[in-house]
Amino acid sequence: QVQLVESGGGLVQPGGSLRLSCAASGITFTLYRMAWYRQAPGKQRELVSTITTSASTDYADSAKGRFTISRDDAKNTVYLQMNSLKPEDTAVYYCNAEFKTLSYWGRGTQVTVSS
């Protein structure tokens, strides 16, 4: 059974930092491109960042310079370090694992940026 379990969300003040984690099980992690998406209330889910099997990374313009994605293949875990958080970063953050036609999602973790 495939499971992606996100953690690390919470309430943080503007300018603060959070580190999200996504632990994967039931997949051969090293084969999967991993990604973080987010969905704010009333908005469509949007891609935040991706990391390939060779650890190449890409970021949405809104995340560039503030967020860093990384993966630890030994721990089957992908991370998203988020710095300089803004109120507009408030959303549910989802982990995604993709390999060819296979795509799996976690249940999400809430990030709220507010003073």
C-alpha positions in Angstrom: 0.0 0.0 0.0 1.4 3.4 -1.0 1.5 6.1 1.6 2.8 9.6 1.5 2.6 11.3 4.8 3.3 15.0 5.1 4.2 16.7 8.4 5.7 19.9 9.6 2.9 22.3 8.8 1.6 24.8 11.3 1.0 28.5 12.2 3.9 30.8 11.6 4.3 34.6 11.6 5.2 36.4 8.4 9.0 36.2 7.8 9.2 32.9 9.7 10.3 29.5 8.5 8.9 26.0 8.3 10.3 22.7 7.1 7.8 20.2 5.6 8.5 16.5 5.4 6.9 13.8 3.3 7.7 10.2 4.2 6.9 7.7 1.4 6.3 4.0 1.8 5.1 1.3 -0.5 7.0 2.7 -3.5 10.6 2.4 -4.8 11.4 5.9 -3.8 14.5 6.3 -6.0 12.4 5.9 -9.1 10.0 8.7 -8.4 10.1 12.4 -9.2 8.9 14.1 -6.0 7.0 17.4 -5.8 5.2 19.7 -3.5 2.0 21.3 -4.5 -0.3 23.7 -2.5 -3.9 24.7 -2.5 -5.2 27.9 -1.0 -8.9 28.3 -0.1 -10.9 28.9 -3.2 -8.0 28.4 -5.5 -6.7 25.6 -7.7 -3.9 23.4 -6.6 -0.6 24.7 -7.9 2.9 23.3 -8.3 5.4 24.7 -5.8 8.6 22.7 -6.4 9.9 19.5 -8.0 13.0 17.3 -7.5 14.0 14.6 -9.9 15.6 11.2 -9.2 18.9 12.9 -9.9 18.1 15.7 -7.5 17.5 18.4 -10.1 15.2 20.9 -8.7 12.7 23.4 -10.1 10.5 26.1 -8.4 7.5 28.1 -9.1 8.3 31.8 -9.4 6.6 32.4 -6.1 8.9 30.0 -4.3 12.3 30.9 -5.9 14.8 32.2 -3.5 12.7 31.4 -0.5 11.9 27.6 -0.7 14.3 24.7 -1.0 13.3 21.2 -1.9 15.5 18.2 -1.1 15.3 14.5 -0.8 16.9 11.8 1.3 16.6 8.5 -0.6 17.9 6.6 2.4 14.9 7.8 4.4 12.4 7.8 1.5 11.6 11.4 2.4 11.3 14.6 0.6 11.6 18.0 2.3 10.5 21.5 1.6 12.4 24.2 3.6 10.3 27.4 3.5 11.9 30.7 4.6 10.6 34.3 4.5 7.1 33.1 4.6 4.3 35.4 3.5 0.6 35.4 4.2 0.0 34.4 0.6 1.9 31.1 1.3 -1.1 30.0 3.4 -2.4 26.8 1.9 -2.6 23.1 2.3 0.7 21.6 1.1 0.6 18.3 -0.7 3.3 15.8 -1.5 3.3 14.1 -4.9 5.2 11.1 -6.2 5.3 10.5 -9.9 6.9 7.7 -12.0 5.7 7.2 -15.6 1.9 6.8 -15.4 1.9 6.4 -11.7 1.1 9.3 -9.5 0.4 9.3 -5.7 -0.7 12.0 -3.3 -0.5 12.6 0.4 -3.3 14.1 2.4 -1.7 17.4 2.9 -0.4 19.5 5.8 -1.8 23.0 6.6 0.5 26.0 6.6 -0.9 29.2 7.9 1.2 32.4 7.8 -0.4 35.0 10.0 0.5 37.5 12.7 
